[in-house]
Amino acid sequence: SLRGEALMLRLLWLFAVLDAVLLLDTGMLFPRESSSRELKELSGLWVFRADKSPNRNQGFERAWYKSRLAETGPVIDMPVPASYNDITQDSTLRDFIGWVWYEREVVVPARWITDEGTRVVLRVGSAHYNSVVWVNGEKVTEHAGGHLPFEAEIGSLMRKDPTRPCRITIAVNNTLTLETLPPGTIQHMNDPIKYPDGYFVQNIYFDFFNYAGIHRPVLLYTTPKVYVDDITVVTDFLDNTGFVRYQVSVKGAATATLKVTLMDKDGHCVASSNEASGVLKVVDVKLWWPYLMHENPGYLYSMEVHLMAADERSTYEDVYALPVGIRTVKVTNTQFLINNKPFYFHGVNKHEDSDIRGKGLDWPLIVKDFNLMKWLGANSFRTSHYPYAEEILQMCDRHGIVVIDECPGVGIKDIRSFGNASLAHHLDVMDELVRRDKNHPSVVMWSVANEPAAEMQPAALYFKTLITHTKALDPTRPVTFITDSNYARDKGAPYVDVICVNSYFSWYHDPGHLEVIPIQLNAQFENWYGKYQKPIIQSEYGADAVPGLHSDPPMMFTEEYQNAVLRSYHDIFDQKRKQYVIGELIWNFADFMTAQGITRVVGNKKGIFTRQRQPKAGAFILKERYWRLANETGRLPPWTKYPCSL
């Protein structure tokens, strides 16, 4: 039958896709407690010191990691997770560049030490940017780059001297070079008439504050010696049958017995298997839908992997549960399809940024932001300009908020940042990002960079390599990068699946002249689509508005001017979204901190909410628009036909 043939083709496609995935050596599953795994959160106060020696290297020269930090000099309290910059009254720490040192002593349950069949893993959710980690004075790992997790198995070190507390030392360096992501340069000011001895500055090419420190939770977790190391899922559906193609990677034993069970939200088993890889068929499937696209958005199944293994000394059992959303993503030359239905991005760009804690993970802030996004009628956001915390993506999975997942490739402006060393690091970062986020149904597209100097000649090979590599890592999602280049000279655009364009007509260009927006925005869309025949997202647009500043006729920096810019852009969006424009993401969700400069009055004020998450007038314009856009789709249940308060 035709349906049988279609079913066979779907299954063949699923197998082909997962077989084509460029598999990495190890997994980076989010730590979850289970009957076989324990967690010990190390959030709270750590001991802290910034290395303010002229070369910032005294800590390594004097081996601060070999003894308690308090024994080698003065220390202060420092909360983790948090940026260290805004915690004290010391301006030199706020703007500090170089190595800082964190330390925490931990007592662990005795059974973790006595049971040699237990692995103990130290995991850092993220630290900015380069990190070295010691346990009891012995180096256990180092990691290049921020925003992504890293870990080390430390059980054997702890067992060397089971009577002493476990002393964890983490050195973190926020220095940016031409080969880091994001890139930067260190500039030494050697004129003794103008600058103090040894004076230098960190130059950056991005417009947000270079917050630093341990930004996400540090924790210890256990697994058995034989354990589930990684899981990869790819989903599809045909009519009312869902398919979950999965692959489980086991470490610690050559052979193991597996039981894979897919449960619905009520805990009922809907499919199971005894194989390490295969396809689970789900009858009467409940698809994962975006917020405002379905009456039951964000539906998640749970895939429980139960492992049993044995050696001559012991038997091992491991259990890991992975949330799974069944959905598909496809791109045509005019549409973005989720579950074969056209999806229009009406959303926001964000930052991990707030008062005092900087980029530190903060649950009250996360929940507040999700309530504001849903109040706004936003169905999506971009993780500008770096990967956000896994906890945020888990919220997106549950609430049906669609994500464009961006790596830290922001500010690649210098031709020297297109060299082989930079590319190698960028490829490593994409490996880490895809490995971490590949199973999130909310993640529908990868973004490999923001506003690079894409008109430079080396950009062609750089982005071709980068995008080809990312598609090999994950053939199931489209890949983009965010451009502000000239459409005719952009070297990366031929390789992307979706064109994402940033433009600030009447702000950075023709400032104060609102009348240019319709002409220039229309030309922008026509030019990009005419050349590349690919769907377009307006990935940034907006204007600074100082809250409470008013003027009529509108003037720059007033709330009225921000409103006028939004309305003018929206008029053109409404013409083009009937053709090939598939989304609009406001810059920005909320005001955020930047480096000090003559164009920034205590940060960037392009938020439609203040940094304290209070609405400006523009928030209400966007709310009215987004709910209207959602209602126009005709797929909403009756109770969402008007904006509801959450």
C-alpha positions, 0 to 999 in steps of 0.5 A: 500500500502507499501508506506502507511504502511511506512508512518504510521510507520514513524508517529508512530515512531515520536509520540513514540520518542517525547512521550519518551523524558524526558521533563524538567520543563521549557524551555530555548528558545532563546530570539527573538523579535516578535509582543509580545516580546521586547528585551533590550541588556545590552552589553557594559560597566559594573562597575567591581571589583574583590574581592581580600580579602584573603578569596575572600568573602568580597563582601558577608560579606559586602553585596556589592549588597545592594548599588552601587558598587562604594559606597563600594570601587574602580571600573573599566570599564569592557566590557560585553560580554568579559573575564576580564582576558586580559582587563587590565595591571594587572597580578593579574586580568589576573590570578585571582581566586575567586569572581568578581562583575559586576554592571549595572543600566538600565532604561526600558520602562515605559510600562514594569512596568505599564503593570502587564500583562507583564513578564520581564525576565533577561537572562545571556547567560553564565558566568564562572562558578558560578553566583549569581544575584541581582536586586536592592539588592534582590537576584533573581537567582544563577547558577552553571556552565559556557557556558549555559544560565540562567534567572529570572523573575524580573518584580515584583521587578522592580514594587516595586519602579518604579521610580528608575533605575533597578540596576543589580549586578552579582557576578561570581566565576571561582573557580573549584573544584572536583565537578565542570565541568570542575573539578579542585582543589585549592592548598594552598602553606603554606611554608613561605620560598617559598610563600607569606602568603595566597598563593594558585593556581588553578590546572586544568586538561585541556589545555586551559586558564581558562578565566572567566567573563560574556562571552555572552550577558546579556539582558532583554526580555518581554513576556505576562503573558501567554506565549510560554515557550518551543517548541520541534521538531523532524523531519523525511521524506519519499520520498518527504514528510517531517514530523515535530512532535512538542510539545508546552509548555505554561505557565501562563494559564491552557488553551490557543488557539494555531495556529502553522504555518510552513513557507518556506523561501519565507514566504509561509505557507506549513502546520498548526495546532491548537493543542499544539502537533502534526505532520505537513506534508510538501509536496515537502519537502526541506531537511536540508543538510550539506555544500558541500553535496547539492546545497542548504545547511542549508534550514530552515523553520520557525515554528510560534507559535501564542498563545491567552489566556484570564483571567477575567482581560485581554487577552494575545497574544504571538508569537514565531518563531522557525527555523526548519530544516527537516533532519534525523540522523542515525548510523550503525556499519560502517556509519553516515547517514544524510537524509539516505546518508553517511556523512563523517566529514571533519572538525575542533575542535575549541575554543571560544578564541581570543585576548583581549576578551578571550571567550567573544562573538564577531560577527566579529570573528564568521563571520570570522571563518565561512568564514575560515571554508567554505574556508577550505571546512570544513563541521563540527566541535566539540564544544571542550570542552564546549557548544558554544554560541547559536548564533554560532549554529544558524550560523551552522543551516543557513550555513549547518555546522554539529556540535558535541555538547560537554558539559564541561566535560573535565579533569575528571581525579581524581577518586573523580570526579566520585562521586555522587555529580559530576554525579548529576551536570553532569546530570544537565548540560546535561539537560541544554545543551539538553534543549538549543540545541535540536532544532538545525538541525546542532547538530547531536551528543552529546558528554558527556566528553573529555578524562576522566580517562575512565579506572578507575573502577567508570567510567563504572557506571558513563558513563552508567548513563550519556549516558543513561540519555542523550539518554532519554532526546533526543532519536533522536541523537547519543551520544559519548564521546571523548577518549584517553584511551586504547581500551581494558580498556575503561569503557565508550566505550560500551555505546556510539554510535560512537567511537571518538578517540584522538591521537597524534602519533609522538608528545606526544608519540615518539616525532619527529618520524614521521615513527611510525604514519602509524603503530600506527594509523592503529593499533588504528583503527583496535583495536577499531573497532575490539572490539566494531564494531562501526564507528570511528571518529578521533576526534583529531590529530595534531602537534604544529607549530610556524608560520614562523618556518621552517626546512627541514628535518622537526623538531617538532614545524616547519610548515613542521613538522605539514604538515608531521604529517597531510599527514601521518594521511591522508594516513591512513584515506584514507584507513580506511574511505572506511571501518568504519572511518566516520570522521576526525577533526583537532586539532585545527582550530586556536592557542589558549591561555593556562595556562603558562607552559614549553610546551606552548609558549604563548598558544597552537600552534596546530592551522592551523590558528594563533590566529589572523586567518592567515593561516599556511602551514597546512591550505592549505594542509587541504583545498586541502584535504577537497575539494577533499573529498567533490568532491569525494561524487559526490553530489556537483553541478558543481560550487563547483567542485573546491575551491571557494573564499567566 
